Amino acid sequence: MTRKFLRFINLHFGEEDKEKVLENITDNISFRGSNLWILACAIVIASVGLNVNSTAVIIGAMLISPLMGPIVGAGFALGTYNFQLLKRSVKNLLIATIVSLLVSFIYFFLSPFKETQSELLARTSPNIYDVLIAFFGGLVGVIAITRVKQGNPIPGVAIATALMPPLCTAGYGLAIGNWSYFAGAFYLYTINCFFICIATFLIIKYLKYEPIELIDRKYERHIRYGITALIIIMIVPSSYLAYNLLNQKKFTQNIDQFINNEFTQKGYTIIYKKINYNSYPKTVELAFLSKKFGKNEMDTINKKLLNLGIANTRLVIKQDATDIKSEILNEIGQRNNVLSEKDLVINQLRQQLDKYTVKDSSLIKEIHILFPDFNHISIGKVTNFPNTDRANVSTVILYRSEKEEKEQEEKMQQWLSEKLSDKNAKVIRQ
């Protein structure tokens, strides 16, 4: 049973001739002529995709990119102790990397649109999950390369391991002078290259490719120690970043739950929310459609945050209309949302219109019952200017009647003033 299972998962089944695999890998290493032009064009396409936040364009660029060649070549060379091939692979990978950085830098430097889109931002904070994607993507890639029938995994590997977008993002960081973007994106690119290389090395060792150069065991042990040390160097920072990401997600979930319990369920409409996780103390900025909070209420809410175990966090509620408007517009601009200042103006106009609209439909029914001789009734609000210093808004009812109804008109005016608590209410015959 065990033997059948081992035969079932045996990678030697369907394996390509080793000499042919070496030939194919060697052919794909070089970055001269057409390969260099294809790389430069792929970098421009990826940069445009990142610039306009188009996932489809970025995927297209990843499929075109010939960057996998020298990385797989380096892993193959390590596995077979082919140091001439290793030297060529590393040299060509450096050429490809420099060309890619240069082309993306020129594009983003010349581009008039330098906003940090979500696709760019996603490549600036690598973590342990990127390590797993690169490693298992690399495994699939090298297994496919060593098959007689390679099938369709190679395009998927190119998309999953995503070598082009981090390089373009690094070029973007250089173009705008943001070194943290450059460092984060280049670290992600390095992770991808290194773990594809390691995956290739392990599969080549498993498939027992013959060493090109014979080396003693001591030297072989040094190579293994060096690889292990590099793996640790790559994994430790990405694990720390993944731990930070996990904490940030937990924090965001706790804050969302707190906001839901304290505000949303009580019927308060939130029109603006911003969580600043990286500040100290952490801040949560909110703005409400109509609800206003006093100082004592604010202190109570912040104490509740502390009691729930959300430490080093301060809730800030923006209540000034000008500040709220500017914050919302700023957030809209950053997120490339479909909302605009026009929507805020429309909202303000609606609020103004509400001041001059009587929405009580039962009022008309009551008038028809109490004053049956009045018909074609219209109700609205107007602004009166008794003097130049002040103005007031009063309710006006227009009606039609076949005969003079002065007494009824006065009665209606008195009733209306009491009903609406509006001493300035007027009843006018059309």
Secondary structure, 3 states (H helix, E strand, C coil): CHHHHHHHCCCCCCECCHHHHHHHHHHCCCCCCHHHHHHHHHHHHHHHHHHHCCHHHHHHHHHHCCCHHHHHHHHHHHHHCCHHHHHHHHHHHHHHHHHHHHHHHHHHHHCCCCCCCHHHHCCCCCCHHHHHHHHHHHHHHHHHHCECCCCCHHHHHHHHHCCHHHHHHHHHHHHHCCHHHHHHHHHHHHHHHHHHHHHHHHHHHHCCCCCCCCCCHHHHHHHHHHHHHHHHHHHHHHHHHHHHHHHHHHHHHHHHHHHHHHCHHHCCCEEEEEEECCCCCEEEEEEECCCCCCHHHHHHHHHHHHHCCCCCEEEEEECCHHHHHHHHHHHHHHHCCCCCHHHHHHHHHHHHHHHCCCCCHHHHHHHHHHCCCCEEEEEEEEEECCCCCCCEEEEEEEEECCCCCHHHHHHHHHHHHHHHCCCCCEEEEC
